[in-house]
Amino acid sequence: MFDERYALAFKAYPYERNADQDAATPVRHPVVVMGGGPVGIATALDLGRQNIPVVVLDDHEGVGMGSRAICFAKRSLEIADRYGCGERMVDKGVVWNIGKVFHEDRQVFEFNLLPEEGHKFPAFINMQQPYFEQFMIERAFDLQAQGAPIQIRGKNRVEGVEVKDDHVIITILTPDGPYTLEADWLIGCDGANSPLRGMLDLDFTGRVFQDNFLIADIKMINTKFPTERWFWFDPPFKSAGASTLLHKQPDDIWRVDFQIGWDIDRSEEMKEENIRARLDAFLGADVEYELVWSSIYTFQCKRMETFRKGPVIFAGDAAHQVSPFGARGANSGMQDADNLGWKLGLVVANKAPASLIDTYNDERMFGADENILNSTRSTDFITPKSDTSRLFRDAVLHLSERYEFARPLVNSGRLSLPCIYDGSPLNSADALPAGPARTRPGAPCPDAPLGEGYLLALLGDGFTVLALETDVPESLTEGGITAKAVSLSAEDDPSGQLAARYLGDTKSAVYLIRPDQHVAARMATFDEEALRAAIRRATGQEATA
Amino acid sequence: MSTLNLTANIDRPDDFYADLLALHEGRSKEESDAINARLVLILANHIGDRAILKQALDAAAS
């Protein structure tokens, strides 16, 4: 009765009977998360760290096999760092900066990501998704041991939901039979094929791309390949497919993606001899390797009409799905958790109205649309859908070999950057218009070095008043929300990067920073009334003007 | 002599590229070819400078 949908990379939370299964009447929990993938666990970490009780229901007992998402962006690492597990990820991950673009039989150009200096985390790391999940699950266990109210229940499969006005009744199947729970809030983090979305009969609309991609993870034997990203448009070795991507992961594993077209015989393609034939054509027959994992996937660019339906909220791939180009799947899911966590925490603690949750929908819908737009454009460049589109694509690639101007037009994936929530109802009008555009209201705070440490370590979790070159009180409490002050000046900023990112040409600045490290408001000097209004606005306590 | 700019000069290049493709969406090959020809002439007129245009013609042919 309990069929496994996938094999596990490792078992993390074996089924254990819990007290709710023996309760005479269904137990009510403030927050139940459906799905123990990266977004579900991140949501649990966020809430657990706020001391908000959270129960994660996973129909498996740990982390699924397969490298899957391999590219984790700076913002995801910063979010993980706020949760207390970012450094492990960077220690394990592979940092890369050099990319090479090939067209047909030749390299057309090489680029260096040249990440901006003065950030604790690199622009990207490559790492197999199971490690990313493992480090977050282990962090959840650490927090549990310290008393955080996080429960992760393996082999607890949601079989049915009944949505009421202010709660959800959840029927769960376990190896010991079914039981029922109630939740004030149910968070659907149950992936692209979201059973929860199906149970509620909610739409998931967008574009389906008619193409299959074959992933092969290989371990190189006696060969050193450089730590570079290779993207090949129309490789000359026909069996390598219409495009090929080579990317390094930890443990000497390389990811190779072959775009193999729409009309394929899946079981034929998955035979090791056929995968090896493609790999040999691409790598050369003399390269020895071990085939570690392979999979064939198709993709869609779709999203739900709304991410909230009463007390049910969707996050990650369950809410929106993108093509893999640009690494915008898992990375946008982490931003969902980051955005939802503090809002839900305030609402559950009765410090903000439930309407604050609607701003999760506003802000992350904006993010989802940006991600879908970017990944759709990349897909159209990689697999042109018309003759004219192909004509321009090939012209761009041709010109890019000789002329630098054409290189920004080459699109093999625009790597995920965090969303700037311009126009969010939580933003206050920019009262420091001469300040840097990158730190305007709605923007995620860029990191900056502070002698020994980094800025972001001082921000987040609660509201923060960041004062630069001006005085502010130690804390400010408005509508039950306390914002603590962080005051910094030139002597904390030996590199000058803090000033460059937060002051620009202005002399002083006061920022109100949200718990997810996004800017809510900014002004030149302490203005108590304006800050109080900004706190009310950023917590949904003041209607949009 | 003036020099053809072959360094990146288009603001938000992905948006431009998307606009360019949108121009051709749903058109026949003949229509697209005609649009491209008109576009070359319009841009050439905007540039005006014969020396620049000569360099552009050479770059396109190389």
Boltz contact constraints between the chains, C-beta under 6 A:
constraints:
  - contact:
      token1: [A, 377]
      token2: [B, 14]
      max_distance: 6.0
  - contact:
      token1: [A, 377]
      token2: [B, 18]
      max_distance: 6.0
  - contact:
      token1: [A, 388]
      token2: [B, 24]
      max_distance: 6.0
  - contact:
      token1: [A, 388]
      token2: [B, 32]
      max_distance: 6.0
  - contact:
      token1: [A, 389]
      token2: [B, 21]
      max_distance: 6.0
  - contact:
      token1: [A, 403]
      token2: [B, 6]
      max_distance: 6.0
  - contact:
      token1: [A, 404]
      token2: [B, 7]
      max_distance: 6.0
  - contact:
      token1: [A, 405]
      token2: [B, 6]
      max_distance: 6.0
  - contact:
      token1: [A, 405]
      token2: [B, 7]
      max_distance: 6.0
  - contact:
      token1: [A, 405]
      token2: [B, 8]
      max_distance: 6.0
  - contact:
      token1: [A, 408]
      token2: [B, 8]
      max_distance: 6.0
  - contact:
      token1: [A, 408]
      token2: [B, 13]
      max_distance: 6.0
  - contact:
      token1: [A, 409]
      token2: [B, 13]
      max_distance: 6.0
  - contact:
      token1: [A, 409]
      token2: [B, 17]
      max_distance: 6.0
